[in-house]
């Protein structure tokens, strides 16, 4: 399981750091309360990624891996 996480981590970071969150971040920095708004956005973004990762990790433990050819 550790090797799978090591292989998937760069892909997950690439998706998380993609240009899609850049636009809202720039718009948030242009608001009157930029520091509070950007902090809330960053916290929500990190919590959302952590929740999705945790749910997928729990679901992945339930997958049964079989060695051999299917019948």
C-alpha positions as CSV (number, residue, x, y, z in Angstrom):
1,X,0.0,0.0,0.0
2,X,2.9,2.3,0.7
3,X,4.3,2.1,-2.8
4,X,0.9,2.9,-4.3
5,X,0.7,6.1,-2.2
6,X,4.2,7.0,-3.3
7,X,3.2,6.5,-6.9
8,X,-0.1,8.4,-6.7
9,X,1.2,11.3,-4.6
10,X,2.9,13.2,-7.5
11,X,-0.3,12.9,-9.5
12,X,-2.5,14.1,-6.7
13,X,-0.2,17.1,-6.1
14,X,-0.3,17.9,-9.8
15,X,-4.1,17.9,-9.8
16,X,-4.3,19.9,-6.5
17,X,-1.9,22.6,-7.8
18,X,-3.5,22.8,-11.2
19,X,-4.5,26.2,-12.6
20,X,-8.2,25.8,-11.5
21,X,-7.7,27.1,-8.0
22,X,-5.5,30.0,-9.2
23,X,-8.4,32.0,-10.5
24,X,-10.5,32.0,-7.3
25,X,-7.4,32.7,-5.3
26,X,-6.6,35.8,-7.3
27,X,-10.2,37.0,-7.0
28,X,-10.1,36.4,-3.2
29,X,-6.9,38.4,-2.9
30,X,-8.6,41.4,-4.6
31,X,-11.4,41.5,-2.0
32,X,-11.4,44.0,0.9
33,X,-10.6,41.3,3.5
34,X,-8.1,39.4,1.5
35,X,-6.2,37.8,4.3
36,X,-9.3,36.3,6.0
37,X,-10.9,35.3,2.7
38,X,-7.8,33.7,1.3
39,X,-7.2,31.8,4.6
40,X,-10.7,30.4,4.6
41,X,-10.3,29.4,1.0
42,X,-7.0,27.6,1.6
43,X,-8.4,25.9,4.7
44,X,-11.5,24.7,2.8
45,X,-9.4,23.6,-0.1
46,X,-7.0,21.5,2.1
47,X,-9.9,20.0,4.1
48,X,-11.7,19.1,0.9
49,X,-8.7,17.3,-0.5
50,X,-8.0,15.6,2.8
51,X,-11.6,14.3,3.0
52,X,-11.6,13.0,-0.5
53,X,-8.3,11.3,0.0
54,X,-9.5,9.7,3.3
55,X,-12.7,8.5,1.7
56,X,-10.8,7.0,-1.3
57,X,-8.3,5.4,1.0
58,X,-11.0,3.7,3.0
59,X,-12.7,2.5,-0.2
60,X,-9.4,1.2,-1.5
61,X,-8.9,-1.0,1.5
62,X,-12.1,-2.8,0.6
63,X,-11.0,-3.7,-2.9
64,X,-10.0,-7.4,-3.1
65,X,-6.9,-8.1,-5.1
66,X,-6.6,-11.5,-6.6
67,X,-3.5,-13.1,-7.9
68,X,-4.0,-15.3,-11.0
69,X,-6.1,-15.5,-14.0
70,X,-9.9,-15.0,-13.8
71,X,-12.0,-18.1,-14.4
